[in-house]
Amino acid sequence: MLKFSVTEKDNNSKARAGFFETAHGNVETPMFLPVGTQGTVKAVDQNYLEKDIKAQIVLSNTYHLYLRPGTEVLEEAGGLHKFMNWQKPILTDSGGYQVFSLSELRKIKLNGVEFRSHLDGSKHFFTPEKVIQIQRSVGSDLMMVLDECTPYPCDYDYAMNSMNLTSDWAKLNKEAFEKTKPLYGKKQYLLGIIQGSVYKDLRTKSVEDLIKLDFDGYAIGGLAVGEPTDKMYEMTDFTTDQMPENKLRYLMGVGRPENILESIERGIDIFDCVMPTRNARHAIVFTWNGVYSLKNSKYKDDFEKIDNSCNCYTCSNYSKAYIKHLFNAGELLALELASIHNLHFYLELVTEARRQIMNGNFGEWKKKTVNKISIKN
């Protein structure tokens, strides 16, 4: 089983600090996973990821890696770690969310999901067993089960049928995982995904189904798909109450910096989201004093760094005026510099949250910090 330990708990909330061990290194929690969908975090070199941003783990995507470069190439390369020159842990999601987002190109069946590639329209079929096989080829440290991510809103019957299907697939995922072995001599772990939309009884049933299968950790899926933020917090808080204390907890696809802090308070350990890099490519940067758009004309002659308290590569070398100029000129360096800064901020945010939990000051610090970082400048 995945060795996960809680080293400290907050006295006034469910926030907790811990770590888990993988063959490619240990990961301290709470932790944010930069999203490297296709074997790369967009616009950011792995050297910056490791040395400046100090990422401890990244996320890649089963669906995209299956379509290209394909499992044959990954196996010839010796797995994704070698292929992308990244020797720290990797988590792969199952492709369930991507299939969810391709609603016009897929058909969900009892034994899996049929879909057409968004690249060339070719037809493919993902079964729980095949998703395990693909992730064995990838060689990721943490693997996710195949699930159906329900849309929001959806009625109760749809959510119930979808949750039951996810539970059935989870059994098949676990069986396939136990019948197969890693390809590159490194241990892999399997996490279950809790579904149930915004219905508490379905979330409870989903947790019960998955706990019986004794996964290495558990993720909350089907949130951050359009529901109101307060509903996301409510369902996260409710669901973590049902989840095992001694297993890793993962909230998928979340989110804004304030969402992360609120969810840490509700007992979540790890997060992933494209927001820091996607927003960076549109000149939106996150700082300890709020959110800025570097396309704003007032930064034309602002020669201060993006965040005066930040020591990332970007802030240590370039001004807001220069990065604004790069965006205006359509220079690719703008995407890299803004992405490095945003990821550095996200990693610094969860690292500081961990420190505050360890010191017993999380609640007061979180309240002040959320008020500052959520300001729109």
SEZA-280266 format. One line per 8 residues: number of its first residue (from 1); for each residue y, z, x of C-alpha. Coordinates in steps of 0.25 Angstrom, whole numbers, plus 5000, padded with zeros to 4 digits. Each point is the difference from the previous one (the first is absolute). Example, Ala and Ser with C-alpha at 12.3 -4.5 7.8 and 13.67 -1.06 7.14 Angstrom:
BEGIN
1) 4982:5031:5049 ~ 5014:4998:5006
END
This chain:
BEGIN
1) 5000:5000:5000 ~ 5014:4998:5004 ~ 5005:5013:5007 ~ 5013:5004:4993 ~ 5006:5013:5002 ~ 5012:5007:4993 ~ 5008:5008:5011 ~ 5011:5006:4991
9) 5004:5000:4986 ~ 5014:5002:4994 ~ 5002:5013:4993 ~ 5007:4995:4988 ~ 4994:4986:4997 ~ 4987:4992:5003 ~ 5006:4994:5012 ~ 4990:5001:5012
17) 5000:4996:5015 ~ 4986:4996:5006 ~ 4993:4989:5008 ~ 4988:4991:4999 ~ 4992:4994:5012 ~ 4995:4986:5002 ~ 4993:4992:5011 ~ 5014:4994:5003
25) 5008:5014:5001 ~ 5004:5011:4991 ~ 5011:4999:4989 ~ 5009:5011:4997 ~ 5004:5002:4985 ~ 5009:4998:4992 ~ 5000:4986:5006 ~ 5006:4986:4996
33) 4992:4988:5003 ~ 5008:4987:5003 ~ 4994:4988:4993 ~ 4994:4990:5009 ~ 4994:4991:4989 ~ 4996:4989:5008 ~ 4997:5007:5013 ~ 5015:5002:5003
41) 5011:5008:4995 ~ 5010:4989:4997 ~ 5011:4998:5010 ~ 4995:5011:5009 ~ 4992:4999:5013 ~ 4989:5010:5002 ~ 5006:5005:5012 ~ 5012:5005:4992
49) 4991:5006:4989 ~ 4993:5009:5011 ~ 5011:5003:5009 ~ 5013:5001:4992 ~ 4996:5001:4986 ~ 4988:5009:5004 ~ 4991:4995:4989 ~ 4987:5008:5000
57) 4992:4990:4990 ~ 5003:4987:4993 ~ 4995:4994:4988 ~ 4994:4986:4999 ~ 4995:4992:4988 ~ 4986:4996:4997 ~ 5004:4988:4990 ~ 5010:4994:5010
65) 4991:5001:5013 ~ 4988:4995:4992 ~ 5008:4987:4996 ~ 5006:4999:5014 ~ 4995:5001:5012 ~ 4987:5002:4993 ~ 4989:5010:5003 ~ 4993:4990:5010
73) 5013:5000:5009 ~ 5001:5015:4999 ~ 4986:5003:5004 ~ 5001:4990:5012 ~ 5013:5008:5004 ~ 4992:5013:4999 ~ 5007:5005:4988 ~ 5015:5001:4996
81) 5004:5011:5010 ~ 4997:4990:5011 ~ 5005:4988:4993 ~ 5014:5006:4998 ~ 5000:5009:5012 ~ 5001:5013:4993 ~ 4991:5011:5005 ~ 5005:5011:4990
89) 4994:5002:4986 ~ 5000:4989:4989 ~ 4998:5002:4985 ~ 4996:4988:4992 ~ 5003:5000:4985 ~ 4989:4993:4992 ~ 5008:4988:4994 ~ 5000:5006:4986
97) 5015:5000:5000 ~ 5002:4986:5004 ~ 4990:4995:4990 ~ 5008:5009:4989 ~ 5012:4992:5005 ~ 4993:4987:4998 ~ 4998:5002:4985 ~ 5001:4985:4997
105) 4990:4996:5011 ~ 4989:5011:4997 ~ 4989:5004:4991 ~ 4995:5014:5000 ~ 4985:5001:4997 ~ 4990:5011:5000 ~ 4994:4997:5014 ~ 5014:4997:5006
113) 5012:4991:5000 ~ 5001:4985:5000 ~ 5013:4995:5006 ~ 5007:4988:5006 ~ 5007:5000:5013 ~ 5015:5000:5000 ~ 4999:4991:5012 ~ 4992:4988:4995
121) 4994:5003:4987 ~ 4986:5002:5005 ~ 4991:5009:4991 ~ 4994:5013:5006 ~ 4993:5012:4994 ~ 5001:5014:5005 ~ 4989:5010:4997 ~ 5000:5014:5004
129) 4990:4997:5010 ~ 5007:4988:5006 ~ 5013:5008:5001 ~ 4992:5010:5009 ~ 4994:4988:5008 ~ 5014:4995:5003 ~ 5005:5013:5004 ~ 4989:5002:5009
137) 5004:4987:5007 ~ 5014:5005:5001 ~ 4995:5013:5006 ~ 5011:5008:4994 ~ 4999:5015:5002 ~ 5003:5004:4985 ~ 4994:4990:4989 ~ 5004:5000:4986
145) 4991:4997:4988 ~ 5002:4988:4991 ~ 5008:5005:4987 ~ 5008:4994:4989 ~ 5014:5004:5000 ~ 5005:5001:4986 ~ 5014:4994:4996 ~ 5011:5008:4994
153) 5001:5002:4989 ~ 4986:4998:4995 ~ 4993:5006:4987 ~ 4990:5011:5001 ~ 4988:4992:4997 ~ 5003:4990:5011 ~ 5003:5012:5010 ~ 4987:5006:4996
161) 4991:4988:5002 ~ 5007:4997:5013 ~ 4998:5014:5005 ~ 4985:4999:4996 ~ 4999:4987:5007 ~ 5006:5006:5013 ~ 4990:5012:4999 ~ 4989:4990:4999
169) 5004:4992:5012 ~ 5002:5013:5008 ~ 4986:5003:4999 ~ 4996:4986:5005 ~ 5010:5001:5011 ~ 4994:5013:5004 ~ 4986:4994:5000 ~ 5004:4988:5008
177) 5007:5009:5010 ~ 4988:5009:5002 ~ 4991:4988:5001 ~ 5008:4993:5011 ~ 5005:5004:5014 ~ 5013:4997:5008 ~ 5000:4988:5008 ~ 5008:5005:5013
185) 4994:5013:5003 ~ 5011:5008:4993 ~ 4998:5009:4988 ~ 5007:4996:4987 ~ 5003:5008:4988 ~ 5001:4997:4985 ~ 5011:5005:4990 ~ 4999:4999:4985
193) 5011:4996:4991 ~ 5004:5008:4988 ~ 5005:4992:4988 ~ 5004:5003:4985 ~ 5014:4995:4999 ~ 5009:5011:4994 ~ 4989:5007:4992 ~ 4996:5013:5005
201) 4986:5001:4994 ~ 4997:4987:5006 ~ 5005:5004:5014 ~ 4992:5013:4998 ~ 4987:4992:4997 ~ 5003:4990:5012 ~ 5001:5012:5009 ~ 4987:5006:4995
209) 4993:4987:5001 ~ 5004:4998:5015 ~ 4998:5014:5004 ~ 4985:4999:4996 ~ 4999:4988:5011 ~ 5006:5009:5011 ~ 5010:4990:5006 ~ 5006:5003:5014
217) 5014:5001:4992 ~ 5007:4996:4987 ~ 5011:4991:4997 ~ 5009:5000:4988 ~ 5001:4986:4995 ~ 5007:4993:4988 ~ 5014:5007:5002 ~ 5013:4994:5006
225) 4997:4988:4991 ~ 5012:5001:4991 ~ 4999:5013:4993 ~ 5012:5009:5000 ~ 5001:5009:5013 ~ 4999:5013:4992 ~ 4987:4995:4994 ~ 4995:4996:5014
233) 5003:5014:5005 ~ 4994:5007:4988 ~ 4987:4992:5002 ~ 4999:5003:5015 ~ 5002:5014:4997 ~ 4990:5001:4990 ~ 4990:4992:5007 ~ 5001:5007:5014
241) 4996:5013:4992 ~ 4987:4994:4997 ~ 4997:4995:5014 ~ 4992:5007:5010 ~ 5008:5009:5010 ~ 4992:4996:5012 ~ 5001:4985:4999 ~ 5011:4990:5004
249) 5010:4996:4988 ~ 5006:4987:5000 ~ 5011:4995:4991 ~ 4999:4984:5000 ~ 5013:4992:5001 ~ 5010:5011:5000 ~ 5012:4998:5002 ~ 5014:5004:5003
257) 5003:5011:5009 ~ 5003:5010:4989 ~ 4987:4996:4993 ~ 4993:5003:5012 ~ 5006:5014:5002 ~ 4998:5003:4985 ~ 4985:4996:5001 ~ 4998:5008:5013
265) 5005:5012:4991 ~ 4989:4996:4990 ~ 4989:5001:5010 ~ 4999:4985:5006 ~ 4996:4998:5015 ~ 5002:4985:5003 ~ 5008:4989:4994 ~ 5002:4985:5002
273) 5011:4990:4995 ~ 5006:4987:5004 ~ 5014:5006:4996 ~ 5005:5003:5014 ~ 4997:4986:5006 ~ 5003:4992:4987 ~ 5013:5007:4998 ~ 5003:4998:5015
281) 4999:4985:4999 ~ 5010:5000:4989 ~ 5010:5009:5009 ~ 4997:5013:4992 ~ 4999:5011:5010 ~ 4996:5015:4997 ~ 5007:5011:5007 ~ 5001:5015:5000
289) 5013:4998:4993 ~ 4995:4990:4989 ~ 4997:4986:4998 ~ 5009:4989:5006 ~ 5001:4985:4998 ~ 5004:4993:5013 ~ 5005:4988:4993 ~ 5012:5008:4995
297) 5013:4995:5005 ~ 5005:5013:5005 ~ 4990:5000:5011 ~ 5006:4988:5007 ~ 5007:5008:5010 ~ 4992:5013:4999 ~ 4995:5002:5015 ~ 4993:5013:4997
305) 4985:5000:4999 ~ 4992:4999:4987 ~ 4998:5015:5000 ~ 5007:5009:5010 ~ 4988:5010:5000 ~ 4990:4989:5003 ~ 4994:4997:5014 ~ 4992:4988:4996
313) 5000:4988:5009 ~ 5010:4993:4990 ~ 5009:5011:4999 ~ 5000:5003:5015 ~ 5004:4986:5003 ~ 5008:4993:4988 ~ 5011:5002:4991 ~ 5001:4998:4985
321) 5010:4989:5002 ~ 4990:4992:5010 ~ 4988:5001:4990 ~ 5009:4996:4989 ~ 5004:4988:5008 ~ 4986:4996:5003 ~ 4997:5001:4985 ~ 5012:4991:4997
329) 4996:4990:5010 ~ 4985:5000:4995 ~ 4995:5005:5014 ~ 4985:5005:4999 ~ 5004:5012:5009 ~ 5007:5006:4989 ~ 4987:5001:4992 ~ 4993:5007:5012
337) 5012:5010:5003 ~ 5001:5004:4986 ~ 4985:5001:4998 ~ 4999:5009:5013 ~ 5010:5009:4995 ~ 4995:5002:4986 ~ 4986:5003:5005 ~ 5005:5009:5010
345) 5007:5008:4989 ~ 4988:5000:4991 ~ 4991:5006:5011 ~ 5011:5010:5004 ~ 5001:5004:4986 ~ 4986:5004:4998 ~ 4999:5006:5014 ~ 5012:5009:4996
353) 4993:5003:4987 ~ 4988:5005:5007 ~ 5008:5008:5010 ~ 5007:5007:4988 ~ 4987:5003:4993 ~ 4995:5006:5013 ~ 5013:5009:5001 ~ 4999:5004:4986
361) 5014:4993:4996 ~ 4995:4988:4993 ~ 5005:5003:4986 ~ 5015:5003:5003 ~ 5000:4988:5011 ~ 4994:4990:4990 ~ 5010:5003:4989 ~ 5012:4998:5010
369) 4994:4988:5006 ~ 4996:4993:4987 ~ 5015:5001:4996 ~ 5005:4994:5013 ~ 4990:4989:5002 ~ 5001:4994:4986 ~ 5015:4998:5000 ~ 5003:4985:4999
377) 5011:4996:5010
END
